[in-house]
Amino acid sequence: MKDGLQSALLEAIVRVGWTHKIQEKQADEYRRLNDCWTITQLVTAGLTSTGAVTILISNSYYAKVLTILVGLISFISSGVLKAWNFQTLATQSKAYANKQLALRDKLIDALRDLVFDLKPDSEIQKVWEQLEQERLNLAPEAMPTSDGAVKKAGKQLKKRHDNETDTDYKLFISAEILKKISIETCGCRK
């Protein structure tokens, strides 16, 4: 029972760790998009409302066309910000990431208790079942993520070895625990 429980905890820690990091990167992407569209809106609204385009180019046909184009970009950027509300999406992704981080910490605590025999295996089994149910209950709250967020998470965690959980242990679990359960920090079992 202990080996199976240990394996389940290790796998859950890695899965939750990846989900946390991907959601963090997605939140960063939403914040970046919000900043870009906000700056675009501010600059183009400023140019059109002050008449700067017309003044800079004079009263020519090109000035009128450019004024219309800048006004259209201002209108579109305003619409994009309202339609997609990147700030809210960033907040939701970050909140979900934080829930995953808290869950990961609980899973690591359960693994530590198991590995160092701090609690009876039966008690840790109950904790595992509760944490697994918590993980499953969180799944419907997951925010959609982009390929870009996944790539950035992969680069930040390591040099892209997705789904190789044996090598991911060292990214989320202390070397002390890994040593106790005979997993080298290179990710290979002894």
Secondary structure as UniProt FT lines:
FT   HELIX           2..50
FT   HELIX           52..57
FT   HELIX           61..84
FT   HELIX           86..115
FT   TURN            116..117
FT   HELIX           121..138
FT   HELIX           139..141
FT   HELIX           147..157
FT   TURN            162..163
FT   HELIX           165..172
FT   HELIX           175..180
FT   TURN            181..182
FT   TURN            185..186
//
